[in-house]
């Protein structure tokens, strides 16, 4: 069985880096792309190395208990 060659959420993480670079590393100016990464990470159950960077950008949201 072949492994997926692409890391989930890589594009979104790169978009955040580009936005932060353009905006003097002020996360509040990049909320839209940060939210896109958060959404991507939620879709893949945070099973991506790129989702670790969210901890410093967003306050953790409590996960609903099932």
N, C-alpha and C positions, 0 to 999 in steps of 0.2 A: 504494500500500500504506500503510495507516494505521499509525502508530507506537503502541505501547502507552502509554496515558495514565498508568499508575501506575508508579512506580519500584519495582523489586523490593526487598523487605526493609525498606520504609519503616515498616511497622507495628512490626516487631521493633525497629528503631532507636528509634522513639518510646517503645516499652515500656521500653527500657533507660534512656532519659532520665528517664522518670517514676520508675522504680525508684531510680535514683541520687539524684534529688531528694529522695525520701522517706527515703533512708538515708544522708544526709550525704556523698554522693558516694563511698561505699565500694564498689568493684566486687565485693569478696568477698561482699557481701550480695545481689548481683544475678546470681549465677552462672547461675541457671536461664534468665533472659531473655537473658543474654549468649550462652549456649550455643544458644538458639533462633536468634539472629541469625547465629551462626557456621554453623549448619546451613542456614539460608536462603541465606547467601552461598555455601556449598559447592554448593548446588543450582543456583545461577545462575552458577557459575564465577567468583564474586567480581565479576560484571559489574553492580555497583550502586554508586552514590556512597555509599550507607550502609555499605558493607563496609569502607571506609577507617578508620572509627572503631574497628574491631576491633583494629587494631595496638597500641593503647594499653591494651586490656583483656585480651587473651589473648597468650600467647607463641605465636609462629608455629609451626605444626605442619608438619613436613616433608611435602611432597606425594610420594606414591609415584610412582616412575618407571615409565613404561609402555614 
